[in-house]
Amino acid sequence: MTKRALGTCGLILAASFVVMPGFPQEAKDRVAPENANEARLNRLQPPSQVMDIIGAAPGMAIAEIGAGRGRYVVNLADRVGPTGKIYAEDIDEVALRHCAERCRRAGFNNVETILGGFTDPKLPDGKLDLIFVISSYHHFSDPVALMKNARPALKPTGRLAIAEWVRLPGGQGEETSPETMKSQMEEAGFVLEHIDKSLEDNRLYIYLFRPQPVDRPSALKGPGQGQTLQEMTTEVFPPGIASLGGHRFGVAFS
Ligand SMILES: C[S@@+](CC[C@H](N)C(=O)[O-])C[C@H]1O[C@@H](n2cnc3c(N)ncnc32)[C@H](O)[C@@H]1O
């Protein structure tokens, strides 16, 4: 065999041993709900649709505050992929241990659990593209202090997304009103950019915030500053487009 032919054979052999990055289990198995309650919640808060709305994308670093047993953590870990990173934060050590074991079983090696304090999520400084909260906001005893302490974890281009139950006329149950959400998060140092209402029939609003720049009060006059809630849902971005982390994502807003 000539030197050239040997070289070609070597290349083909080497290529056949290249391991493609990925996770060992089938996609549907590694993100599967663990019980009937998780399945019910996933129907009301469909993970792919919610992750499209919040702009979760491959390679991102995302923290979920109030991650619990990891119902959404597995979906986020799958979405960001092996080049991304998920920080699963909660104050419940038992739930976090369960979440870590669930991720290990599903083959996710891109998830780190963080045991936070009631008002300090202990997230890594300046590393995150996105902070995400789902089904947890109304459980926080002091959401203003908690989210104020979470803010330094965002990159300057990072965003906060909160998916929270809303009470519709005649309804009842756990919820936060859009007015309370906007004013509490303003107090915590965030500017409301948009409210996605495409899951309104399921009683779910998704709020997208950007962090106020630190120590630059004159820089606070960007989109969203001083606008009414009505304007938030229609005017900040053209229909169907949300901006997140310096990128623009096509999103179907209703
Ligand atoms: C209803 S569970 C939602 C869990 C998960 N996000 C989901 O949708 O499956 C609410 C979670 O919020 C957590 N939580 C309550 N107060 C918290 C706080 N101050 N900081 C972080 N997590 C908190 C609880 O421990 C619990 O795991």
The ligand as a MOL file (V3000), in Angstrom:
LIG
                    3D

  0  0  0     0  0            999 V3000
M  V30 BEGIN CTAB
M  V30 COUNTS 27 29 0 0 0
M  V30 BEGIN ATOM
M  V30 1 C -44.1240 24.2600 42.8680 0
M  V30 2 S -42.3730 24.0260 42.9560 0 CHG=1
M  V30 3 C -41.8900 24.2690 41.2600 0
M  V30 4 C -40.6800 23.4780 40.8800 0
M  V30 5 C -40.2930 23.5630 39.3940 0
M  V30 6 N -40.0300 24.8930 38.9740 0
M  V30 7 C -41.3860 22.9570 38.5290 0
M  V30 8 O -42.1010 23.7070 37.8540 0
M  V30 9 O -41.5500 21.7370 38.5090 0 CHG=-1
M  V30 10 C -41.8040 25.5030 43.7750 0
M  V30 11 C -40.3600 25.4310 44.1910 0
M  V30 12 O -39.9340 26.7240 44.6670 0
M  V30 13 C -38.9750 26.4960 45.6710 0
M  V30 14 N -38.7610 27.7210 46.4710 0
M  V30 15 C -39.5840 28.2990 47.3740 0
M  V30 16 N -39.0020 29.4060 47.8930 0
M  V30 17 C -37.7830 29.5320 47.3030 0
M  V30 18 C -36.7190 30.4670 47.4040 0
M  V30 19 N -36.7820 31.5030 48.2490 0
M  V30 20 N -35.6250 30.2890 46.6430 0
M  V30 21 C -35.5550 29.2420 45.7830 0
M  V30 22 N -36.5350 28.3160 45.6430 0
M  V30 23 C -37.6350 28.4560 46.4020 0
M  V30 24 C -39.5710 25.3350 46.4690 0
M  V30 25 O -38.6070 24.7120 47.2880 0
M  V30 26 C -40.0930 24.4530 45.3390 0
M  V30 27 O -39.1310 23.5130 44.9300 0
M  V30 END ATOM
M  V30 BEGIN BOND
M  V30 1 1 1 2
M  V30 2 1 2 3
M  V30 3 1 2 10
M  V30 4 1 3 4
M  V30 5 1 4 5
M  V30 6 1 5 6
M  V30 7 1 5 7
M  V30 8 2 7 8
M  V30 9 1 7 9
M  V30 10 1 10 11
M  V30 11 1 11 12
M  V30 12 1 11 26
M  V30 13 1 12 13
M  V30 14 1 13 14
M  V30 15 1 13 24
M  V30 16 1 14 15
M  V30 17 1 14 23
M  V30 18 2 15 16
M  V30 19 1 16 17
M  V30 20 1 17 18
M  V30 21 2 17 23
M  V30 22 1 18 19
M  V30 23 2 18 20
M  V30 24 1 20 21
M  V30 25 2 21 22
M  V30 26 1 22 23
M  V30 27 1 24 25
M  V30 28 1 24 26
M  V30 29 1 26 27
M  V30 END BOND
M  V30 END CTAB
M  END
